Amino acid sequence: MALRTPRLRALLLAAVLVVGGVACGDDDDDTATATTTTAEETTTSTTAEPTTTEAPQQQEAPYVVTVEDPGEEPRVQLRLDVDPGDTDQVTLRQEMTIEIEAGGQAQSAPSPVNEFDVTYTIDEVDGDRFTATGVYDDVRVLDTPGVDPAVADEVRSMMEGFRSARALTTFTSQGGIVEARLDGLEIPGAAGAFAEQMAGSFTDSAESMSLPFPDEAVGPGARWRVDTETEIAGMPVEITTVVQLAELGEDRAAGTMDQTLRFVPGDVQIMGVAATVISGELSGGGPIEWDLVGGVVPRSDVTIAGTAVMEANGTRIEQRQQQRITYTAR
């Protein structure tokens, strides 16, 4: 069957590695009060146009933050409070179900559920930026009914390579990621050819899929939008995330996030496979929560779903997928 060829399996593996999402929120008519955060020098507008604040340029951030509603009073500037030596232990769990039509044939292809236990340790705090090292304490590919054994074995081989890796990340106190690097990724056998692109995808997705707080003070009911562009597993994507703040305390903030991920049409290389992206969009959302004291990674439970259409080796591939990604404390 066409879906079991190595090239099409590689496309499926790429889908497993695409972690992210985003969303469309409601646009109010009073956009003249919006605040937009980017990554360069600071300017403040006094006109009726949206106020734009750009952070001092150390490393250009790949996202733009726009406040659509500042919320209720009292309002505060949301910031992460960390010290050197603080640790944040999280488990990332990924679940995905895929239905694929290719070469006139259809197949349901659930991917294996995988989990990463990661400990982030704060290495250094310098003003409004801090660096952290993420250590992969454990990686697991769980037995999942209906998963192609060949795909499960290849994913398991890839995931094992993370045990020797270190995620070196620079955050802002607003929770944005301005630099990320994955060192020491070791993937044995044929899958080793994918290591460089996987490491690059980690860097791009980590920086672009962070959810920074806005510059200005916000309160319960606030809503802000994060827009970014990135490349994941060789595929350019445009991402929008809308956060709605529901709860705000001294050391905790919580709300919901809506997400939309749009695949950019064009020729790509996905894990060494030449393909053409024709169209694609995933959307969804879920709850999100921040530990403002000592926390690094927000806890979230996001489900997104949609369809992507591409062509590889003259075969049109239509992929419908549902993906659930959770970050929990441990």
Sequence and secondary structure as in RCSB ss.txt:
>XXXX:A:sequence
MALRTPRLRALLLAAVLVVGGVACGDDDDDTATATTTTAEETTTSTTAEPTTTEAPQQQEAPYVVTVEDPGEEPR
VQLRLDVDPGDTDQVTLRQEMTIEIEAGGQAQSAPSPVNEFDVTYTIDEVDGDRFTATGVYDDVRVLDTPGVDPA
VADEVRSMMEGFRSARALTTFTSQGGIVEARLDGLEIPGAAGAFAEQMAGSFTDSAESMSLPFPDEAVGPGARWR
VDTETEIAGMPVEITTVVQLAELGEDRAAGTMDQTLRFVPGDVQIMGVAATVISGELSGGGPIEWDLVGGVVPRS
DVTIAGTAVMEANGTRIEQRQQQRITYTAR
>XXXX:A:secstr
 GGGSHHHHHHHHHHHH           S GGG EEEESS      SSS EEEE  SSS  SEEEEEEE  SSS 
B    B  TT EEEEEEEEEEEEEEEETTEEEE  EEEEEEEEEEEEEEEETTEEEEEEEEEEEEE   TT  HH
HHHHHHHHHHGGGG EEEEEEETTS EEEEEEE     GGGGGGHHHHHHHHHHHHHHT     SS B TT EEE
EEEEEEETTEEEEEEEEEEEEEE SSEEEEEEEEEEEE  EEEEETTEEEEEEEEEEEEEEEEEEETBT  S EE
EEEEEEEEEEEETTEEEEEEEEEEEEEEE 
